[in-house]
Amino acid sequence: MTEEELKTLGIKSENPGTSIGSKWFTHKETILSSSPTNGKPIASVERTSRTEYEKVIKEAEKAKLIWRDIPAPKRGEIIRQLGEKLRETKPTLGKLVSYEMGKSYQEGLGEVQEMIDICDFAVGISRQLYGNTIHSERPGHRMYDQYHPLGIVGIITAFNFPVAVWAWNSALALVCGNVVVWKPSEKTPLCALACQHILADILKSNKLPEGISSLITGDAEVGTWLSKDSRIPLVSATGSTRMGRQVATTVAERFGKTLLELGGNNAIIVTPNADLKMTIIGAVFGAVGTAGQRCTSTRRLIVHENIYDKVRKSLVEAYKQIKIGDPLDTQHHMGPLIDVDAVQIYLNALAKIKEQGGKILVEGSVLNGKGYESGCYVRPVIAEVENHFDIVQEETFAPILYLIKYAGDVNKAIDLQNDVRQGLSSAIMTTNIREAEVFLSQNGSDCGIANVNIGTSGAEIGGAFGGEKETGGGRESGSDAWKVYMRRQTNTINYTTSLPLAQGITFDL
């Protein structure tokens, strides 16, 4: 990516990393962002200090008082402008996502499109922040519930979706009348800088308070500041289960709210009634897309014994066609892992598979030589395993697909799918309506997302996104996820001249 392209997104070789709208603050400690595509440094970002953090929160507290009084449709207009600006910058921002994170350019463009889509959705929601009317048991009384802004929403995002998850949260939080403070992953800070520049310019041109959108950068310590801060009613955190457990515990201690999007251990069930061509396409994309670094990546393929050999053979053949290399080259299906630490986790997982009795069908390795100088490129792996293996029970953020055989009816496969600690995304491949309905029933998948005849990866913004168990229970994006960013209030109005009590209680004076 060229310096000129970076400059169009407001990024220089050295950048301040703390922002209150368009006001940027400098600090000595820096984070160096390097591209996993070639190992070369891109730019440095200055880490947020505690003093700067306090300035951010104080300005956010001032801004929330003004922003919440602006009518919701007017707030929606700001998000509409954000969506339009993202349409203009989509090619360049998508390229930055690909270059800094390592996902394919097509996926980078797709991520920016998700941002555009959620802006469109949020604009509509800005005119639909509905409450319910409720019939009172007391004559001459009216009841209803309504939703009010929480105030400041803290957003912690992961490296694998460095811009879309911020947009999911920010677009909805803002139209709901909140202000936002964003702490991005220290592995992808430049994507965050680009987004903040875009939104800050819109706020400034509309003469709105700078504190409506703020950026803080740094490691886990900075995230802990957010979690411990009682001035922040809601912390939305996306990342590992380990990280989420720390955030949840810290925020709960002060009776704050959390929205958690954590680990996945996603499976596709393949029944004897599956369309195998669709199955292979869905499984391969789910397993190798983003180099297996999606929370919705396909980790397990649970296949009926009657078609197991055929599916295994087709998968092995499909993996021979996967092209690995520079993600900005559209000929490649898969780019690098995020960094060398992720590579080591991948290698450790391969060793554990063998130690625990698994069989490697498609061997993994780290790629070397021309085009692979960063040391972050690996081969995707297929391994035959048992679902109860410790390594299978874990989420490994890498392109490792576990092949698991089942016998009996679809309920046996569902039991295997559900027998992990995580509960994010799931899918079944079948043309049998009964199998599909069992999978979607209360006795079926225990995941927040359950798909029929599509893979586990690639959710649309219209549906609420999130999962159960160690995935955290949060819901972002579509449906009524906007309610997470608001506080519910029940109102009762007595328009009579008497004061009847509920439940028929009498109290005479």
N, C-alpha and C positions, 0 to 999 in steps of 0.2 A: 504494500500500500504506500502511495507516495506522500511526501510532506504536504503537497498541495491539497490532496484529498483530505488529509487530516485537518488542515487549516480550515477547510470549509465547514468542519464540524466543531471548530473552536479549539482544536487540540494543537499544542506546540510541543517542542522537545522537552520542555519543563513546564509543569502545570501546578497551580494551586489546587488543592483537593477539597477545600471547604467552601461552600457557597450558601449565601442567603439570597435566593433569587439570582440576580446578575452581579451581586457583590461577592467577590472572591477574596479569600484570606490566605496569606502565605505562612509557611511554617518550615522549619529546618529539616525535620525527618521526612524521608521520601520513600515511596514505593516505586520500584522499577517494573514496568509492564513489558514483558517480552512475548513475542509470538511463538506459539508451539509449532507453527508451520515451518519455521526456519531457525528458531532459537535466537533470533536477533532482537535486541532491545527496540522497543517502539518509542516510548516516552516515559518520563518520570512524573509522579504525582505526589504532592506533599500531603503527609498524613495529618489528620485533624488532631489538634491538641485539646486538652480539657478546657482551656480558656475559650477556645474557638467554639467548642461544643456548647458551652453555656451561652455564648452570644447567639448561636443558632436557635436554641430553645426559647430564649427570651424574646427574640424576634417572632418566632412561631406563635408564642402566646399572644403577642400583640395582634398578629395577622389574623388569628382565628376569630377574634372578636368582630373584625370587619367582614371577613369572608363568609361567615355563617349567616350574616344579615343580608347578603346579596341573594336575591331570589334564585331558586334552584335552576330554572331555565336559563338565567343569565350565567350561572356557573357552567351550565352545559355548553354555552356558546364558547367559553374559553377552551373547553375540551374539543369542541368542533374545530377550532383553530389549530389545536395541537395535532389533530388527525390530518388536517390539510398540510401542515408543515411536514409531517412524517411522510406523506405521499411524495412530497418534493424531494426529500432527502433519502428516500428508501434505497436507491442503488448504492449510495455511499455509506449510509449507516449499516446496511446489510453487509457490505464489504468489510467494515470495521468489525462487526460481530464475528464474521468468518475468520478474519485475520488475527484478532486478539484471543478468541476462544478456541478456534480450530474446527468448528463445524463447517460443512460444505456451504458454498456461496448460495446455493438454492435454499438451504435451511436458514441461512442468515437472512435472506430476503423474506422467507416465510415468517421468521420471527418478527420482523418489522411489520409485516402484514397483520400479524396478530395484534400489534400495538394499534394499528389503524382500525382494525375491527372492533377492539374493545372501546376505542374512542367513539365510534359510531354507536355502539351499544349504550355507552354511558350517556351520550347526548339524549337518547330516547328515555333512559331511566330518569334523567333530570326533570322530566315532566310526569313521572309515574312513581313518585315516592309515596305510595299509597299506604294508608292505615285502614283498619276495619271499623265499621259502625256496628254497635252491639246493642241488642234490645235489653233494656233494664227490667228487673223484676218489680221496680218501684214506679208507680204512676207519676207522670210529670217529670221524668228523668231521661236524659239522653247520655249514652256512653259511646265512646270511640277510643281507638288507640292511634297514636301518631309517633313519628320518628324524628329525633333531633340529632344533630351532629355530636360526635364524641369530643372533638377538639383537635388534638394532635395525634396523627397516626405515624408510628415508626415502622419503617419498611426495611427488612434485612433480606437481601437476595443472594442467590448462589451464582457461580460462574457459568453454569451450563445454559441458562437462559438469561443473559446479562442485561437485556432490555425489556423483554416481553413481560416478565413477572412484575417488574416495577410498574409498567403500564397497567396491568391487570388491577393492581392495588391503587395506584394513583388516580387513574381515571374515575374509578368508582368512589374512592374516598373524597376526592375533590368535588364531584357533583353532589355528594351527600353533605357538603359544607365543612369538611375537615381540611386542615392543612397537613402537609406531609414532610417527613424528614427521612431521607433515604441513606442507608448504609449498604453500599454494594459490596460484592466479593472483592477482596484485595487482589484476586487473580485477574479481574477484568475491570479495572477502574476507568479505563478510557471510554468504554461504552457508556458508563454512567456520566462522565463529564459531557459527552456529546448530547445525551438526553437532557441534562440539566441546562445546558446552553440553549437548547431549542425551547424548552418550556419557559425559562427565565426571560428570554426575548419576548415571548408572547405576553407574559405578565407585565413586563415593562411597557410594551407598546399599548397595553390596555390600562395603564396607570393604576395597577393593582399593587398591594403590598408585597414587597420582596419575600417576606417570610412565609408566603403561601407554599413555596416549594424550596426545600433546602437539601444540601448534599453534605454528608460527612464521610470521610474515607479512613481506612485503617484495618487493623486485624480484629480478632475476637474481643479485645478489650473495649474497642469503640462500640461494638454491639452490646456489650455488657452495660455500658452507660445508658443505652436506650432501655434495656430490660429493667434496670434498677430505678429508672426515673419515674416517679409518681405523677409527674406532669404529663406523661404520655399514657392515655387510657388504653390504647390498643397497640400491640406490637405484632406485626405480621412477619413471620420468619419462614423462609424457604431454605432447606438444606438437609443435612444429615439428621438421622434420628438422635444421635448423640448431641448435636448442637441444639436441636429442638427441645430435648429433655432439659437442658440447662436453661434455655430461655423460658420454658413453661414454668419451671420451678421458681425462677427468680421473679417473674412477673406475678405469679400466683401469691408469692409472699406479701406483695403489696396490694392484692386483690385487683390487679389489672386484668385485662383481657388479652388473649392471644389468638392469632389465626396461624395455624401451623400446617405447612406443606412439607412433609419429610420423606423418608425413604420408601422405595417401592421394591417389590419382589414379584414382578408381574408374570402371569402365565397365560398361555393360549392353550385351551383344550382342543384337541383334534379328534373328533369322533369318526367312526366308520362312514358316516354320512356327509363328511366334509367334501367341499370342492377343493381338491388338492392344489390346483394351480393358484387359486386365491390364497390358500394357506401358506404356500411357500413364499409368495410375494410379501404377505403381511408379516410373516415370521422373520424373514431376512431383513426387511426394513426396520422392524421393531428392534432387532438385535444389533444391527451395525449402524443404524442412523445415529448421528452425533457420536459415533464411536462408542455406542453403548453408555453414553453419559447423560441420558435422560432419566428422570425419575419414573417415566412411563416405559422405559426400554423393556423389551421382552427378555426376561431372564430364563424362563422355563417354558418348555414345549412338552405338554402332557399328551401323549399319543396312544390311541388304542392299539392293543397288540395285533389286531388283524391287519392294520395298515402301517404298522411301525416300520417294518423293513423298507417299504416303498417310500415313506416320508424321509427316513434317514438317508436313503440313496439320493433322493431329489435334493435334499438340503446340502449334502456334501458336494454335489455337482454345482449347485447354485453358488456356493462359497468360492468355487474355483473362478468364478466370473467377477468377483468383487475387485475393483481397482482402488488401490490405496495411494494417497499422495496429497499434494498441495490442494487444500480445499477450495482455493480460488479457481482451480482448473475444473471446469464443469464435467470433465470426463471421469473424474474420480467419484466413487461412491462414498468413500470414508476418509476422513482426515486424521489428525493426531489426537492423542489424549492431551489433557490440558497441560501437564508438566511431567517431569521425570519422577516425581513422587507418585503420581498416578500410575506410571509405568511399573514402579516397584510393587504397588498394590496388585496390579494385574499379574505380575510374575509370582508373587506370593500365593495368589489364588490358584494358579496353575499347579504349583507344588502341592497345595492342600488337596486339590482334586485327586491327584495321584496317590497321596498318602492315605486318603479316606476310601480308596477303592474305586474311583471313577476311571473311565476309559476315555482317552482323548481320541476323537474321530478326525477332527481337523486341528492340526497342531498350531500352537501359538508361538510367537517369537517377536523380538524387537527387531525392526527393520533398520539396516545400516546402508551406508553408501550415498550416492548422489541423490539429492532430493529428500533425504531422511536425516540431515545433519543435526536436527534438534534433539534426536534421541527419543522422540515422543510418539513415533509411529509403531504400531504393533499389528500383528495379524489377528483377525477375528477367529474365535475358537468355538468348536462344538464338542461337548463332552457328554458321554452317557453316564448317568448318575442315579442315585436313589434320592428321593425328596428329603429324607431325614438327615442326609449328610450335613454336618455343621456348616460347610462352605456354601451349600445350597441354601441354607437358612439365612445366610447373610446377603446383604446387597453389595455387590462388587461393581463399582462404576467403571465398567470396561466392557468390550464386546465379547462376552463369554455367554454362550447359549447352552443351557442344560437340557438334555434330551431325556425324558422320563416316560417309561412305559406303564400303561395301566390296563387292567382286565376288568370285565364286567360292564355294568351300565354306566350312564353318565354321572350318577351320584358318586361312584368311586373316584372319578376324575375330579369332581368338585371337592371332595374331601381332601384330595392331594393339593389342589390349588389353594384351599383355605388354610392348609396346615403349615403356615408360616406366620411370622410375627407382624408382617406388614400387610396393608390392605388398600393399595392405591388403585391399580388398573387391572382389568381381567378381560378375557375374550374367549369365545367359543366359536369353532368353525364347524357348522353343521347345516344341512338342508332339511333337517327333521324339526318340525315346529315344536314337537313335544320336548325334545332335548333343549331347544332354545328357551322355552318357557320355564322349564325346571331350573335352568341356569339363572334366569332372571327373577325367580321367585324368592320368597323369604327363606327358603331352604337351599338356595343356590349360592351364587358368589357373595362373599362377605366384603367385597371391595366397594369403594366409592364410585368407581366407574366399571360398568359391565357392558361389553360390546358383543354383538352377534355378527359374524362374518366380516369383521374388520379386525385389525390388530389392536394391540394395547396402547400404541403410541399415536399421537396426532389428534388431540382433542380440539373441538371447536369451542369458540368463546361463548356461544349461546347457552351452553350447559354449565352448571356449577362444577368446578374442578376441585378434586380433593379426595381423601381416603380415610380409612378407619384404622384402628389398632395403632401400631407404631408409626403409621403415616401421619397421625396427629389429629385427625378429625376436622380439619379446617376446610372451608369452601371458598374458592375465589372465582372471579370471572362472571359467568352468566347466571341465568335463572334469578333467584332472589338473594344472591350472595351479597348484594348491596346492603342488606340489613345488618351484616356483621359490623359495618362501619358506622352504625348509628345506635343510639340508645332508645329503647321503646318506652313510651309513656302512656298509661291508661288514664283517660279523662272521664269524669262523671259530672254532668251539669243538672242541677235541680232548678226547674223553672216554675215551681209551685210556691205557695205561701206556707207550706208545712214542711216538716223534716222527718219523713218516714225513714226508718232504719232498714238495712238489709236483713234477710233471714227472718223477717217478721218480729224482730226484737222491739220491745216497747221500753221507753225511758222517759217517764213523765216528771216534770218539775213543777 
